[in-house]
């Protein structure tokens, strides 16, 4: 569920970069790369509507040149289109260290954003076409389905483990509970066994990779707390996290000052720090998406700041639990704002964070999933209507609110025993149905809701 990437959007920035590189890799592996004379890319639906605000155009160009979201040079990303305006050439490559195949590339001609063309499978559709020297064409269609995940054509969204079958598979919360009870395990114990079997990261390195993810999250918080200025885009949104952070520091040393609600303020400033970095195309971890990247780091920073006896184990248990909950949401509903609205992004992040917090506070598997259910339940119906197509208003503050809801949900679950009237599986199914009923103008197209209402203010 967690990937190191680049802002401002996992589905609109990370996904297009992954798809573009995948297209070039396919051409190379087919022996056709050196025959390419022109490439045309069409971004459809939600990608076409808000692609420029989400830096989808930059992401496509960098992906065609072999860049990966995890390691792309941030300075090059920020200036790539400007440099392309001066020299309308790109070098097609599957990796940045390979010899590129140069072609002419004019974004006005070769990179088309078509909001009214929605491909049948998903709102975030992309069509890549390569014209070869002999006049033949190669066409591929990709879908960015949320969280940086990309599928091609009719490829299934949920692919089984590339290695051995999972030793403890689960498709639902009910199955997860059953597996835990069968072995007498906690959710993170079961998740760890599955991660080791997946083979994506060598078994001995799973813990180290989780620690790395937390380090990237933590570094992102710290950068956001000290970086002043204005975020990119015509809204000219001023970064607020540094000022809020300094105010909290001043209050800590003020004689006689005691604020019982300071925890809420800290959660908010940590979440906003991450999402201001995300809005500025900084390095973030999709958690489970970029638009919701601040919720989980904020809640986990709160846990770590309470000085647990074994912080490494706490981080591991928190993120493994969150990942298990997120995988259930992604398998049975969606984490894409373009598909189901922000309930699928911030709602999912809050559910994952609530579960992680309940776990490290000693919750039973039932309480952990109850925490996730409460957090998701109180995000149902949340629309995704970013003003100006930018991941800024209301997205940044929304992450702060999601972090607070996650903490409250976990505390309610921990105080209520193991009995719950609404199961997590039920609320996930409800979220999907709600998203399907939601008008497209409220699903990351910036054609409804706050995205248009602010013009009248």
N, C-alpha and C positions, 0 to 999 in steps of 0.2 A: 504493500500500500504506500510505502514511503519512498520517494525518489528525490535525489538532489537535482535541482533544476534551476531555471531562470524565470524571473517574473516578466510580465505581470499575470500570466494565466497558464495553468497546466493544460487546459484543453485548446486554448487559442494561441499559445506561444510554444510550449513544450511539445504538444502534439504535432503541430505543423512542422517543427524542426525535425522531429523523429520521422515523420512521414517522408519528408523531402530526402533525408539521408537514406532512408530505406529504398526509395525509388532509384536513387543513383547506385546504391549497392546492388540492386537487382539488375540494373543495366550492366554494371561491371561484371557480375557473376555470369551473365548471359553472353559476355564477349561483345557487347554492343556499345559500350561507353564511348569508345573513340570514333564511332560512326555518328554520334549525335551532332546535329547541326543547330537545333533549336529546342528549347523546352518552354512549354506553356503550362501555367498552373492556374486553376480556377478554384477559388474558395467560395463555398456555397452556404446558403442559409445563415445561421448565426455567425459563422466565420466571415461570411461576406458582409454582414451588417456591421460588425464591430471589430473586424480584423485589424484595421489600422490603429485603433485605440488600444488594442491588445498586442501590438507589435507582431502580428502574424506575418506581415510582409517581410520584416527583418528576419524572422525565424525561418521562413521558407528559403530565403537567399542563403543564410548561414548553413542551413541543413543541406542544401544542394552542394555546398562547398565542403561538406564532411564534418561540420561541427556537431557536437553532442551537447545536450542540455547540461549534463553533469559537469562538463569541463570547458564549455565555450568561454572564450575570452570576453569579459564583460565590456571592456573598452571598445573592442572591435564591433561587438554587437550594437553598441550605442550609436556608432557612426557609419554602419555598413551602407545604408541607403544613400547617405550624403556622398560617400565615396563612389558609389555606383553611379550617381548622377554625373560625376566628373569623368568616369571611365566605365562605359556600359559593357563591361565584360565580367564574367564570373568563371571560376575554374571548377568544373564538376569533379567531385571526388567523394569516395565512400568514407575516407578518413582524412583528417587534416594533414597527416604526414605522408600521404600518397601524392604522386605526381598528378596534378590536376589536368583535366581536359578542358581547354578554354572554349567558350562560346560567347556570342553576343547575347546580352540580356537587358532588355528595356522594361522596367516594372510597369510602365504605362501600357505597354503592348502585351507583355508576357506574363503578368501577374494580375489576374482578374478577380475582383471581389463582387460577387453576384448574390445579393441578399435575397432576391425573389426566387432564386432557384434552390429548392430544398430537395436533396436527394432522399429517396424513400427510407433508408435505414435509420438515419440519425441527422439531427440539425447541423452537426459539424462535419460536413462532407468536403472532400478535396479530390479534384481530378488532375492528375499529372499526365502530360502528353509530351513525348519526345519525338521529334522529326529526325529521321535518319538520312544519311547521304544518298541512299538509293530511293528516297521518296516514301518509304514505308514509315509507319508510326507505331509507337509503343505507348499504350495507355494503361494507367493504373488508377483505381479509386480507393481512397483511404477514408477512414472515419476516426475522428478524435473523440473518444467516448468518455472522457473525463479522467482526471488524475494523471494525465500524460500517457495514458494507454491508447494505442493505435491499432486498428484492425483493418485488413484489406478486403474489399469486396464482400464476399459471403463468409469470410473467415469467422469462426466462432469467437465471441468476445471472451469467453472463459475457457482457456486452454489448460488441459491437464498438465501435471508436472512434467518438465522435460526429462527428468530422470526416472527413478523408480516411483511407483504409485505412492501417494501419501499414506503413511502408516495409520493415520487417524483422521480420515476425511470427514468433513461436515459441510453441509450446504445451508444449514439453518441454525438458529439459536437453540432450538429443541435438540437437534443432533449434537451440537456442541456440548450441551449439558449432559446428554447421554454418554458421550465419550469421556467427559470428565469424571462422571460417576463410575463408569466401568473401571477406570484405572485409579480412582482416588486422587486425581490430579487437580491442580488449579488450571485456569484458562491459559496463563502464560507457560506453564509447564507443557501442556499439550501443544500449544502454538510453537514452542521451541523445537519439539520433536519433529513437527511437520516442516519447519523452516530448514532444519538440518537435512531432511530428506529431499527437499526441493532441488538442491544442486545449483541454484542460482548463485549462491555464495557457498564456498566450501564449508562443510559442517563445523570444522574447527574455528572458522572465522565469523560465524553468525553473530556471536556476542560482540566481536570487534566492529562489525558493520553497524550494529545497532548503536554502539557507543559513538561511532563516527556520525551517524545521523543526528544524534543528540548534540554533538559538537557543532555541526553545521547550523542546527536550529539555535543553539545558544549564541554562537557567533553572530547570527543574524539579529537576534535581540540586541546584543551589545552594540552592533553597528547602528541600528536604528535609534538607540538611545542617545547617540552623540552626533548624528548626522543632521545638520540643520539645512534649511533651504526650501525650495519649492519643487513639488513633484512635476514630472513631465506632463505636457498636455495643456489644452486651452483653458482648463478650469483653474489653473494656477493655484492648486491646493497647497497650503503651507504645511510642512511637517510639524506636527504637534508633540510627538513623543519626547524629544529632548527637553522641551520646556516643562512638560508634565513631570518628567523624570527628575529634573532639578528641583522642582517644587516639592516632590516627595522626599528627596534627600534633605532639603532644608527643614522640612517638618520633623524629620527624625532627630535632628540635633537641637531643635527649638526647646528651651527650658520649659518643663511642665506640660509639653504638648503630648496628648495621647488621643489617637483617632481609632476608634473601634472598627471603622469601616475601611481602614487602610489596605486591607487585603484586596478589596474590590478595586481600589485605585491601582495597586500594583499589577493585578491581573490585566486591567485595561491598558496600562501603559506598555506592558510587555507584548500584548497582542497587537497593539497599534504600531509598535516599533517594527515588528515583523512585516506587517502589511504595508507600511510605508516603504520599507525596503523592497518589497515585492512590486509595488506600484512603480518604483524607480528602476525596474528590471535588474534587481539585485539577485544574489544567490540565496535561494530558499529551498526548503524541503516541502514537496507536495504532501499535505497532511489533512485530508486525502487529496486536496486540490490546492492550487496556489491562492485562489480567491479566499480560501478558508485556512490559509497556512498559519495564521497566528494563534488559533484557539489552543491546539495541543501544546505548542511550545510554552505558552503562557501558563497553562495549568501545570505542566511538568516543571517549569522554573519555580513555581510556587512550592511544589513538593520538595524539590532539591534545596530550596532556600530554607526549608525547615530543618535542615541538617540531619537527615536520616543516618542511622548507624552505618548502612552499607549503600551509599548512593548509586554505585554501579549496578547493583542488583535491583534497586528501585527503578532506575531508568529502563533496564531490560524488561522487568515485569510490566511496567506502564506501557511501553511501546509495543510489546508483544500482545498485550491484551487489547490495546487500541487497534492493532492490525487485524486481530481475529474478528473484532466487531465490524471494522470497516469492510472486511472481505465478505461478510454476510450481507451488508448493505449493497455492495457493488454487484454481488451475484444475483440478488433478488429484487433490486430496484435500480438505482443509478446514483452516481456521485457527480453528475454533470449538470451544471446550471442551465445549459442550453437544452437539456432534456427534461428536467423536472423542477427547475427553479432553484433558488438558493436553499431550500429545505434539503436538497441533495448535497449541498456543499457545506455551508456553516452548520446545518442541522446534523449532517453526518459527522463533522469534526467535533461538535459538541457531544454527540453520543459516544464517539470514540474516546474523547478526553474524560467524560464522566465515568466510563467503564475503567479506564486506566487508573483514575484517582480512587475509585471504589476498591480496586484490586490492591493497590499499595497501602490502603487503609485497613486491609484485613477482611474485605468483604468475601462472602461466599460466591461461587459462580452464579447463583440465582440473584444475589444482590448486585453483582457486577452488571448482569444483563438488565436488571431492573433499572439501574442507573442510566444505562444506554437508552432504554425505552422512554424514561421520563424526559431525558434531554431531547430526543427526537420528537416526542409527542408535542413538545412546546415550541417546535419550529415548523410544524405542519402548515402548509399553505404559503410559506415564505417565498416571495417572488424574487427573481433575479432581474433587476432593472437598473443597471449601472448608468449613471449620468454621463453623457458624452461618450459612451462605449469604453470608459476607463474604469479600471479596478480601484476606484477611490471612494466615490460617494454612491451608496452608503457603505461600501464594502469594508473600509478600514474600521469604522466604529462598530460595524456589525460583528467583527471578530472579537472585539472587546466584550460585547454583550453575550456572544456565544460562550466565551470563557467563563463568565460569571454564571450563566445558566448551567454549564457543565458542572461547576463546583456545587451549586445548589442541588442539582439532580442527584449527584452522588451522595450528598449528605442526607437527602430525603430517603434514598434507597437504603443507606446504611442504618437509618433509624427506624425503618419499617419492617424489619425481619425479612423473610423469604417469600412472603405472599404478595402477589401482584394480580390485579384484575385484567390488565392488558399486557399481552406478551410482547416481547421485542419483535418477534416474527410478524405479529399482527400490525404493529405500528410501521414496520418497514413496508409491508404490503400496502398499507394505507397511504404512505408517502408516495409510492409509485402510482397508485390510482389518482391521487390528488394531482400529481405532476402531469399525468395524461389528460386530466380534465382542464388543466391550466391553459389559457390562451398563449399562443406563441409570443405575443407581444410582451409577456411577463417572463420570458425565458431567454435572457441574455441577448436580446436583439436591440435593446434600448429604444423600443418603439411604444412603450407603455409605462404606466406607473410613475415612479419618481423621475425616471429618465426624461419624461416629457413635462411633468408637472413643474419642475424646477424652472423651466423657461418662463413660466408665468409669475415667478417670485420677484 
